[in-house]
Amino acid sequence: MFAAYDRLADHLSRLAPATLPTLARFVFAGVLLIYYWNSARTKFGEGITGLFRPSDGAYIQIFPKAVEAAGYDFSQLGPFHWAVTLAGTWAELLLPLLIVLGLLTRLASLGMIGFVLVQSLTDILGHGVGGDDLGRWFDATPGALILDQRALWIMLLLPLVLMGAGPLSLDRLLARNRR
């Protein structure tokens, strides 16, 4: 019985490098792609110039305490706030796209992990998320928005950082062409 189990485990281990990254990208697309794109869409300003001029809501989402301290007078915010808000908005749009396409996947996934960490810290420190929404590990309640949910998101991204995009990806296609 153990020999059969060992053969099955060996077979599954050989399948993992091809299937795990592809499945992780598929699940990311199904669960998080539209979530992040919808969020990014709310942060762009109006019209074509809005691609480089974040909306007021973007500043409120990313710098809630700074906006409040400025009395919601967005002209009080400086170039630093503009640059971080614009970079975060574009990252929220482009990093998920790169992951789904399997292009620069390791770098994009690492960037998304950083994004999720900053997003979580902003929720906790900037927006005051706490209590049940913050959650606790090992509490038999797996639905907290920050510690539970975001830990799973990061775990979904880690195989992509460690293993790459898998065989069905632009990374693989481009690597094959470089050889």
Beta strands, then each sheet from edge to edge (+ up, - down):
end
